[in-house]
Amino acid sequence: MDFGIAGRKAIVCASSRGLGRGCAFRLAEAGCEVVVNGRDRAVTEATAAEIAKVTGAKVIPVVADIGTAAGQAALFAACPEPDILVNNNGGPPFRDFRELDREKMIEGVTGNMIVAIELIRKAIGPMQAKKFGRIVNITSSSVKAPIGGLDLSSGARAGLTAFLAGVARQVAGDNVTINFLLPGSFDTARAGIALEARQRGVSEAEVRTMRAARIPAKRLGDPDEFGAACAFLCSAQAGYITGQNLLIDGGNYPGAF
């Protein structure tokens, strides 16, 4: 399927590995010029080089912390007027809410809500002027089904979702869409499979099997299929989809809506 975005320019945050990498790869495969971002220079540059080699796309590595003004400036120096912005950022660690002081809460809300809004503010004006823009925010399945111990992450990401729900309707008339991808359990380094294996004294394969058994699809998600969903939401054909939350969790959430 031709997504109709060849030649478009995309910034994909936190894309040197994991779900962000899957999104960057699929956008490059669709013909976009892609900015790949991460904090580790070696990993970020290696990812950018690999994606460019496989897809033939122009891929620009930007080593930066997007939570800082300098990091955001570096992203937009590499791609001043993106047509596509994929917001992605690691969440706060698993922690009982009683352990959260004000500083930790502000840090969590900043990382998982405010940073995305700051980046959108920088990108959205040119998108509206060009009458094309696709913004995808990677949040979490915990926005829909909160998980105890991830309360700060769930709350901050839910806040971002509510904040942008109104913004999405304000810019839809300019062919700018804002949507959300909510991942469940995916086979990524952030999933902590290796850590759990060490803690339980079992193999990583056994941990994957145990986790998969709890999911109706009987497997963990593949970052590449997550990236494909992202690429579709960024496509020309998805212009009538905005303000929506796409849950990708192998059927784990038991609701009908």
N, C-alpha and C positions, 0 to 999 in steps of 0.2 A: 504494500500500500504506500502510495506517495503521500506523505503528510503535508506537502505544500509549504515546507519551511526551509527548503534548500537556500543557502545564502543568508539566512537569518543569523543574528549574533546572540549568543546565550552566555549568561553567567550562571554557573552552578556552584553554589557554596558548599564547602566541606565535601568535596568530590574526589579527593585523592584515593578514597577507598569506600567500601560498603555501598549503601543505597545511593549516595551521591554519585559515586563512580558509575553505577549502573545507569543513572539518569544522563550523565555526561556522555557516556558511550553511545547510548541510543539517540541522543540529539546529534552527535557527530555523525552517526550512521545515517541520519535523516538529511544530512548535508549542511548542518549548522556549523558556524565558527564558534568554538566553545572555549570559555575560560574555565580551567580546572583549578580549584583552590584547595589548599591544605596548609597545615602549619609545619609539617616535616618536609624540608626541601627535597631530600633524596626521594621520598615516596611520591611527592607531588609531581616532580619532574619526570620520574619513571612512568607514572600513570599517564601523564600528558603525552609522552613519547609513544607509549604503547597504543593509546587510543588513536593517535595520529597515524601510526603505522598500519593499523588494522583497517581504519575507515577512510584514510586519505584526506581527512578533514584538517583544517587549520585548528590546532589546539594550543592554547596559551596557558602555561602554568603560572599561577600567582601564589606565592608563599606569603600568607598573611593571616592574622587573627581578625576575623570579620567583626568581632566584638569591640574593636577599637576604631577610632576615627582614621588612624593611619592605614589600618587594614582595609577599611571601606574605600578610602581614597585610592589605594593600590588596585582594587578591583575595577573601579571606574576609570582609572588611568589606562588600564589594559583594554577596556571596552566601555567607552564613554556613553553610548546610547544603546543598551541592550534591547533586543526585541523580546527576549525571553529571560526571566529571572526565576531561578529555582532556589528558594530559601531552605536551608538545612543547617542544623546546629546540634551538637550533642546536648543532652539534657543533664540535669542534676543527678547525682548518684542516688541509689536506693537508700532511704533514710527515714526513720520514724519522724513524724511531723513534730514531735516534742523536742527534737534535736535542732529544729530550724530556728535560728535567731533572725533578727531583722536583716542583718548583713547577708546571710545566706539566701533569704527570701528575695531580697532585692537583686542579688546576683542571678538567681534562677529566672526571675521575671525579665530581667534585662536580656539574658541569653536566649530565652525561648519565646519572647514576645517583642520586646523593644527593638532588638537588632533587626529583625525582619521588617518591622515598620519603617525603620530608618532607611533600609535599603530600597524598599518600595517607594518611599518619598523621592529618592534620588532618581529612580528609573521611570516613574509613571508619567511624568510630563512629556518627555519625548515620545513615549509609546502612544499617548493620546494624540499628539501632533501628527504622528505617522499613520494613525488609525489602525494600528496593530500592536498588540501586546499580550503576552501570556505570562502570568505569574502563578507559580505552583509552590505551595508551602508544604514541606514535609513535617507533619506533626507526629501523631502516634494514635494507635488504637485506644490508648488510655483516655483520649479525649471523649470517646463514646462510652467506654467501659473502664472507669478509673480503677487503678491498681493501688492498693494500700502500700505505702512506702515510696510511691512515686507521685505523691500528692502535689508537690511543688511543680514537677514537670507537667502533670495533667492540668493543673490550674493555669499555669502560664500559657500552655498551648491552647487551652480552651479560651483563654482571654484573647489570644491572637485571632482565633477563629471568629469570635463574636465581634471583635474590632473590625476585621476586614469584611465581614458579611455586609455591612452597610457601605463600605468603600466600593465593594464589587458592583453594587447596583448603581453607584454614581458614575462609574467609568465604562459600564457595559455598552453604552451608546457609541463609544469611540472604538469598539472592537478590541477592548482590553478586558481580558478575563482574569479572575482571581479564584483559584481553586485549591483544594487541600488533599493531600495523599496521607492516609492513616495506616502505617505499616503495623502488622502484627509481628509474629515471630519469623525473623529472617536469618539466614545462615551468614552472619557477618561477624567480624571481630568484636564489634560492640555488643553482640549478643552474650558474650561472656561464657561461651561454651568451654574454652580451655580452662578458665578459672573454676567453673563448676566441676569439671572433670577432676581437677587437682583436689578440690575440697572434698569430693565424694570418694576419691581414690579409685575412679573408674576411667575408662577410655573416653575420648571425645566422641567416638562413634556411639558409645552407650548413652551419652548425654543427648545426642541428636535423636536417638531412638526413643528415649523417654519423653523428650519434648514433643516429638512428632506424634506420639501415641495420644496426646491430649488434644490434637487438632483434627477436625473432621477430614481435612485433606490428607492426613497421615504423613505429612512431610513439612519441613521448614520451607519458607519462601526463598526464591532465588533472586538476588539483587538485579539480575538482568531482566526478569519479568516485571519487576517494580519499575525499572527504567523504561520499559516499553509502555507502561501505563502513563508515565510522566510525559513521554514523547507524544502520545496521543492527545493528552490535555493541552499540549503546546502546539498542536497541529492547526492548520487552517480549518479543518473539518470540525474542530471543537469550539468554534466561535459562539455557539449557542448554549454552551455549558459554563455557568459561572456561579460562584458562591456555594459550590458543592463540596461535600466531603466523601471521598472515595476510600472505603475501607478495604484494605488488602490483607486478609488474615487467614485465608484458607478455610473460611466458614466458622471461625472460632467464636465470633460474637453471635449469640443465639437469637437475636431479635429479627423481626421481619422488616423493620424500618431503620 
